[in-house]
């Protein structure tokens, strides 16, 4: 039953990250499945030196095994697009297309790997390699979850830093308006309804140095985890939720708890 005392909320944006560490892709709508991530979210990753990942038996590995913003902020200077029908990754550098490749094919993966070998040689621990595993997501956590960002909480963090923050710093799947700052933490253990889907909020998201990186410039210009700790007494922003009833969600949907 909806909580009559909960603030009204609206789904403002949907994002997925087809390749871990690279650009978000905005969606107008998507369909969530029980026990799954957003479709194609963190479907691929770029291995930074041998990781031990087995595509035939994929399992969770810590993000340090892959290229990612916490250590490789130059990734944010690239703009990427993922063409789902052909599994093609397009990488733009300085406003021009640098490379594209079908991530299902050896030649396509090699094109992407060759680009990263030349783009960031000083940050590589070995040959970069495109990874994928059936029904696997290269999420920062082992559970298959959807990440939710409360835009009011982002605004509160921005006030503490003295800067207007782009919510994409937090690399979440769903951006929500209408909740007071930090209201998402009050929803732990509870279910919320978005469009035709229902999700259970399961944990807070502890933030790392990836949020220090401006997603537009690639500059490490702020200290977000430090600001969170000093101002709010925790390093969290956003929550993870598990899909408990599948269905279609769309930008503009009302969210009830």
N, C-alpha and C positions, 0 to 999 in steps of 0.2 A: 504494500500500500504506500502511495506517495506520502512523504512527510510534509504536512501542511505548513510547517514552520520553516521549511528550508527555503533559502533564497531562490528565486527563479533563475534558471541558467540556460545558456544557449551555446550550441556547438558552433564556434566561429571559424574553425579551420581544421582540416584533416591533412596530415603529412605522413608520408612514408619515406624511408631511406633505403632505396634498393641496394646500394653498396655501402657498407659500413664505413663511416668517416667522410663520405662524400655528400653531395648536395641533397636537400630535401626535395620531394616531389609533392606538390599540392594536388589534392583530389577534391572534387565536388561531392562525391559519394563513394562508398565502398560497402562491401558485405563482410561482416564479421562472422567467424565460425567458432563454435565452442572449443575452448582450449587452444586457440591459435592466436598468433600475432595478427596485426594488420596484414592483408595479403601483400606479399613481396617485400615486407619490411625487413631490412638487414638480410636479404636473401643471399647476397654475395659479400665477400670480404677480400681484402688484399693482404695476403700473408707477408709479414715482414721477417724474412728469414725462416728457416724450418721450424714449424710449430708442432708437428706430430698430428695434425688434423687428418682424420681418415674420412674421406667422402662416403665410403661404403658403410661406415658406422659413425655418423656425425655425433659429436657431443659438445657440450659447453667448454670453451676455452676463455681465459681472461683476455680482456681487450688488448693488453700489452703485446699479444702475439701478432697483432694486425696493425696496419696503418690506421691511425685514429687521431682526433684533434687534441687529445690530452697531451700528446708529445709531438705531433706533426701538424702544427698550426698552418703550415703552407697549403695544406689541403683545402682550406677555406678560400684560397685565391682562385681555385678552379670552380667552374660552374659546370654541372653535369646534368644530363637528361637520360632517362631510361625509357626505351621504347619497348613496352611490355610484349607486344605481339611477336617481335623478333628477338627479344632478349638483348637488344643492342644498347650498349653504353656509349654515349657521346660525351666527350670531354672538351670543354671550351677553356682556352687560356688566353688572357689578354684580349678578350672579345672575338677571338677567332677559333674555329674548330681545330683542335690539335690532333685528335684521333677518335676513331669510332671502331667498335668491334662487337661482333655477336658473341656473347659470353658463353654460348653453348658449344662453340667450335674451337678447336685448337688454334686456328689462325686468328680468330677474333680475340681470344684470351691473350695470345702472344703479343698482339698489337697493343693491348692495354698494359701488359707487363713491361713491354719495351719502353713505353712512355714513362711509366713510373721509375724505371731504372735510370732514365736520363733526367727526370724531373727532380729527384731528391736522393742522389747517390750517397750523400753524407749521412743520411738518416736510416739507411737500410742495413740490416744485419745479415742480409743474404739476398738472393734473387727474389724480387716480388713475384707473387703467384696469385692468380685469381682462384678463389675457393668457393665451392658451393656444395651443399649436402641436401639430400632429399628430405623435404619437410623440416628443414633446419633453419633457424634464424640465428644470426651472429649478434645476438643481443648482449647487453652488458650484464644480464642476469640469466640464470639457467632456466627459469620458468618462462613459458610462452605467455607474454603479457602485452597489454596495450598501455602506453604511457600517456598520462593526462596532465596538462599544464593549466593552472588557474591563472588567467591573465592579471587578475588583481594582485596575486602574490608576486608575479614578475614586476608589476608596477611598484610594489612595496620595496622589492630589492633594488629597483632602479632609484627610488628615492634615497635609499641608504647609500648608494654609490655616488649620488649626485648626477646620474646620467639616465637618459631614457633608454631602456634596454629593448633590443630586438628579442622577442620571445623565442626566436629560432636558436638563440644561444643554448637553450635547454633541450633542443633536439627531441621534442615530444611528438606524439602522434596526434593527439586531440587537444586543441586550444579551446578553453571554456571561459565565457564571460558570465557575469551575473552573480557569482559567488563572492562573498567578502574574502579578503586576503586570508590565506591559510585555512579556509573552510574545508579544503580537500582533505586535510588531516583528520577532521572530525568524522569523515566518512569511512575510515578504516573499519573493515569487517562488514560494511553495509553494501547493499546493491543499488546501482543506479540504472535508470532506463534512458537510452538514447535511441531515438527512432524506433526501429524494430528489434533492437538488441538490448540485452541486459548484461551488465558487468558488475563484478564484485571487487571492491577496492581492497587490495591485499597488503600494500606496503608503501612507505614513503620512499622517495628517490634521493639518495645521498649524492651530492654533487661533487664533481672532481674539477681539475684544472681545465678541462675542455670548455667549460662555461666562461673561462677568462678570455676566450678568443672571440673577437668580433666576426660574426659569420659573413659580413660583407667585405671586410678588408683583409682578414686573415691575421690581424695584429692581436697580440696578447696584451690587451690594454687595461684590463680590470682584474681584480682579485675577488671573484664571486664567492667561493667557499669561505674565504677569510672574512668577507663582509657578512655573510650569513651567520657565521659563528659569533662574530663580535656584536652584531646588532640584534640577532634573534635567538642566539643560544643554541643553534643547530646548523647543520650544513645541508639541509634538505629543501628541495623545491620540486613540487609535482608528486604524483603518486602513480604506482603501477596498479593495473586492474586486470583480472582474468575474465574472459568472456564466458558467461554461464548460460546464455541463451543467444543463439545466433540471429542475425538479421541485418537489414540494410540500414546504414546511417548516412546522413547527408548534412552538409553545411546548412545551418539555420534550424536544425532540430532542437526542440526543447529537451532539457535534461531534468529528470525528476529523481529524487532519492527517497 
